[in-house]
Amino acid sequence: MVTNRKEYDGFLHTHLDIRQGRDCIYNQRSPSKFQDIIPIDRPSMMNKTVQAACPHDCPDACAVLIQVEDGKATKIQGDPGHPVTRGFLCAKVTKYLDRVYSPDRVLYPMKRVKPKGPEHFGPAAFERITWDEALNTISSRLQAISDEFGPESILPYSYGGTLGVLNNASMDMRFFHRLGASQLERTICATAGGDAVISVLGKKLGTEPEQFPHARFILVWGANIHGNSIHLWPFIEEAKHKGAKLVVIDPYRTRTAAVADWHIPINPGTDVVLALGMMRIIIDEKLHDADYVAKYTLGFDELVRKVHEPLYELQSVARFTGIAAEDVLRLAREYATARPAVIRANYGLQRTPNGGMAMRAITMLPCLTGSWKEIGGGMVLSTSGSFPVNKDALARPDLMLKSPLRRAARKVNMSALGEALNELGTEGDRDNPKVKAVFVYNSNPAAVAPNHNSVVHGFLRDDLFTVVHEQFFTDTTDYADILLPATTFFEHKELQTSYGHYYIQLSQQAIAPLGEAKSNVDTFQQLALKMGFDQGADGDGCFRQSVDEMIESALDVTTTDKRGWLKGITRERLETEPSLRLNFRGKGQEDASSAPFLPFAEGGFFTPSGKAEFYSANLKAMGLDPVAEFIPAEESRLSIKAKEFPLELLARKSDNHLNSTFCNIPIHQKLEGETPNRVELSAMDAIARGIQDGDTVRIFNQRGSIEMPAHVNGSVRPGVVAAKLNWARLTPGGKNINVLTAENLTDIGGGATFYACLVEVEKAD
């Protein structure tokens, strides 16, 4: 057990490869107390240290300290006072000053003066304009488009560029709801797994990081802790020092898999088969917790019948998953008998057509073994369901009734953006119009959206008006008519939740916005006022709320906080205590501020039945298997398409980028090296194609092709290839791996299926 700061310093130096700047960067010998840590309402020119929180799309939501001298940020470091992130930062954020003060920042509003497309990149394609001209242009164009084609012809497109509560979904939502724009279904990342967890547990909750040191068996399923949840790693290391076993299930040999006690490669998209096969063994050998199952679960008999279907018999499981039968047996037995055992799952495994069912089956495992009863047991995909902030007060969906539609607008799935831009709607039909305007913020769809060729084809339409709110010139700004400068988290105040721990934080503004950059809140507020949304019979004062008032609205949880988890947590309190654990109380506990959170130790599930649902009536009503089932993906080694395209592509994320964020920053490019621009394949597949390490190869399927060097390094098994996401313009040929991915959707949640993609590889001419 790490008990003091000195031991923790040594612990990190021993177990994290910080000297190479890879797994994390820890600010050595940070003092235990910092002077002049003060809350602020606006930037000051005095020297100070400002407490903030990282809002990027990562479960850790790190507490950070930003040193400011004469109005300029001079240093960023982790806040040692945060119980989970504990004073160190990942390699991405430790270099954040390079991002804030990059010479490539977009700092002023601009309008396009050159044709759209990657041939005209950066400032040369635009002309600087004032904010007033930008707002006038945008408001007049959107109003004209709404009047002619209907407001649903306007599509907002955003996701996780920031996960701050306000700048992710508040004033922007109010604006588009009042406008009557199409509603965007934000599905591209997490809905399949999230909705699957909810179908079993009723809410996205899980084992808190602080409990991992108590575990004796840690099953990391489809998660690369070293790449995207680095603050969990010290807790896992502590468990390993106490004798815990670390097992990783992943089709790719990640950095986490490389240091595991046991790496189990699995064929992509077959996780549901393995989970159901494990449960069959656990039930047949009576390794389940019969008492817990009887008291706190629903549908055990249906689960028993499901796992005894021939498909989930041991030899069948081995055949589909590519895992030896004896290893499947060993895994099931070790997981069920080790106490406590915990599962850390992540979202990669749910990005297949069967991904929802896979996550649902994995979520059933601790309900079957009863490991929710134990400190250090259970599982976690996300903790985001624990923060009952008042989302309706922020987003104001009721404003749609004040829009020209006088009803809820249609919904458009962001995972099918290419289809939305090219095929959705009918010309001249106001009830189902074509998309005529897109407003992009918090996202870079020309890089991250599947079926890249279709997406950019849509963006190139002459009749499409596109606005992009961004920090940099990205793949997507290549198609912007109007480009607006966006702030970083250093430059605005924010309320921050997490999907990896149970602390809510207030992130203070550290510096004044650079140039004329504006936050999402400011941008959409000014646009709403420009369009008169605060005026007339349908006017609403919400468009004049200050940031502090919006934070107070978010924390006004009378109707949303049924269990009192946010009780007593106010903006005023957060101003002086910027990181607060949620108020979890068990039976007889008056103060559970530091007690382990065991959400389901005695049942208490948030499902319709109040129990963990092995059988879901809701899924049955949707026409899905109410337990779980395996249906081979349309693009997998099991499909007929594999005859033409026999290799399964893993469209992976880079360790030193965050989706497409940081791809353009030189220090991050240096950390990542050449890995974003090469395809990894097995020696067997390379030999069969006459390919040697370093050869330029063509990766292709029916949707597109890219060329990049081959890397034969043992990271994948035969039949699988892997390549990483990068900006298209930073990839050879100006195309990234999403020219290969499809817009097929997941079984649950309508999510993207990046990891169900068949390709062929050949030597380039």
Secondary structure, DSSP 4 states (H G I P E B T S, - for coil): ---SHHHHHHHHHHHS-GGGTSS-EE-TT--SS-TTB---SS--SS-EEEEEE--SSSTT--EEEEEEETTEEEEEEE-TT-TTTTTEE-TTGGGHHHHHT-TTB--S-EEE-S-SSTTS-GGGGEEE--HHHHHHHHHHHHHHHHHHH-GGGEEEE--SS---HHHHSSHHHHHHHHHTPPEEE--TTTHHHHHHHHHHHSS-----GGGGGG-SEEEEES--HHHH-GGGHHHHHHHHHTT-EEEEE-SB--HHHHTSSEEE---TT-HHHHHHHHHHHHHHTT-S-HHHHHHHEE-HHHHHHHHTSGGGSHHHHHHHH---HHHHHHHHHHHHHSSSEEEEE-GGGGSSTTHHHHHHHHHHHHHHHTGGGSTT-EEES--GGG----HHHHH-GGGGGGSTTSSPPPEEEGGGHHHHHHTSS-TT-TTSPPP-EEEEES--HHHHSSSHHHHHHHHT-TT-EEEEEESB--TGGGG-SEEEEB--GGGS-EEE--SSSSEEEEE---SPPSTT-B-HHHHHHHHHHHTTTTSSTT--GGGG--HHHHHHHHT--TTT-TT-TTTT--HHHHHHS-EEE-----TT-S--SSS---TTTT----STTSSEESS-HHHHHTTS-SS------SSSTTSGGGGTS-EEEEEEPPTTSBTTBTTT-HHHHHHHTTGGG-EEE-HHHHHHTT--TT-EEEEE-SS-EEEEEEE-SSSB-TTEEEEE---GGGSGGG--GGGT----B-TTTT-B-TT--EEEEEE--
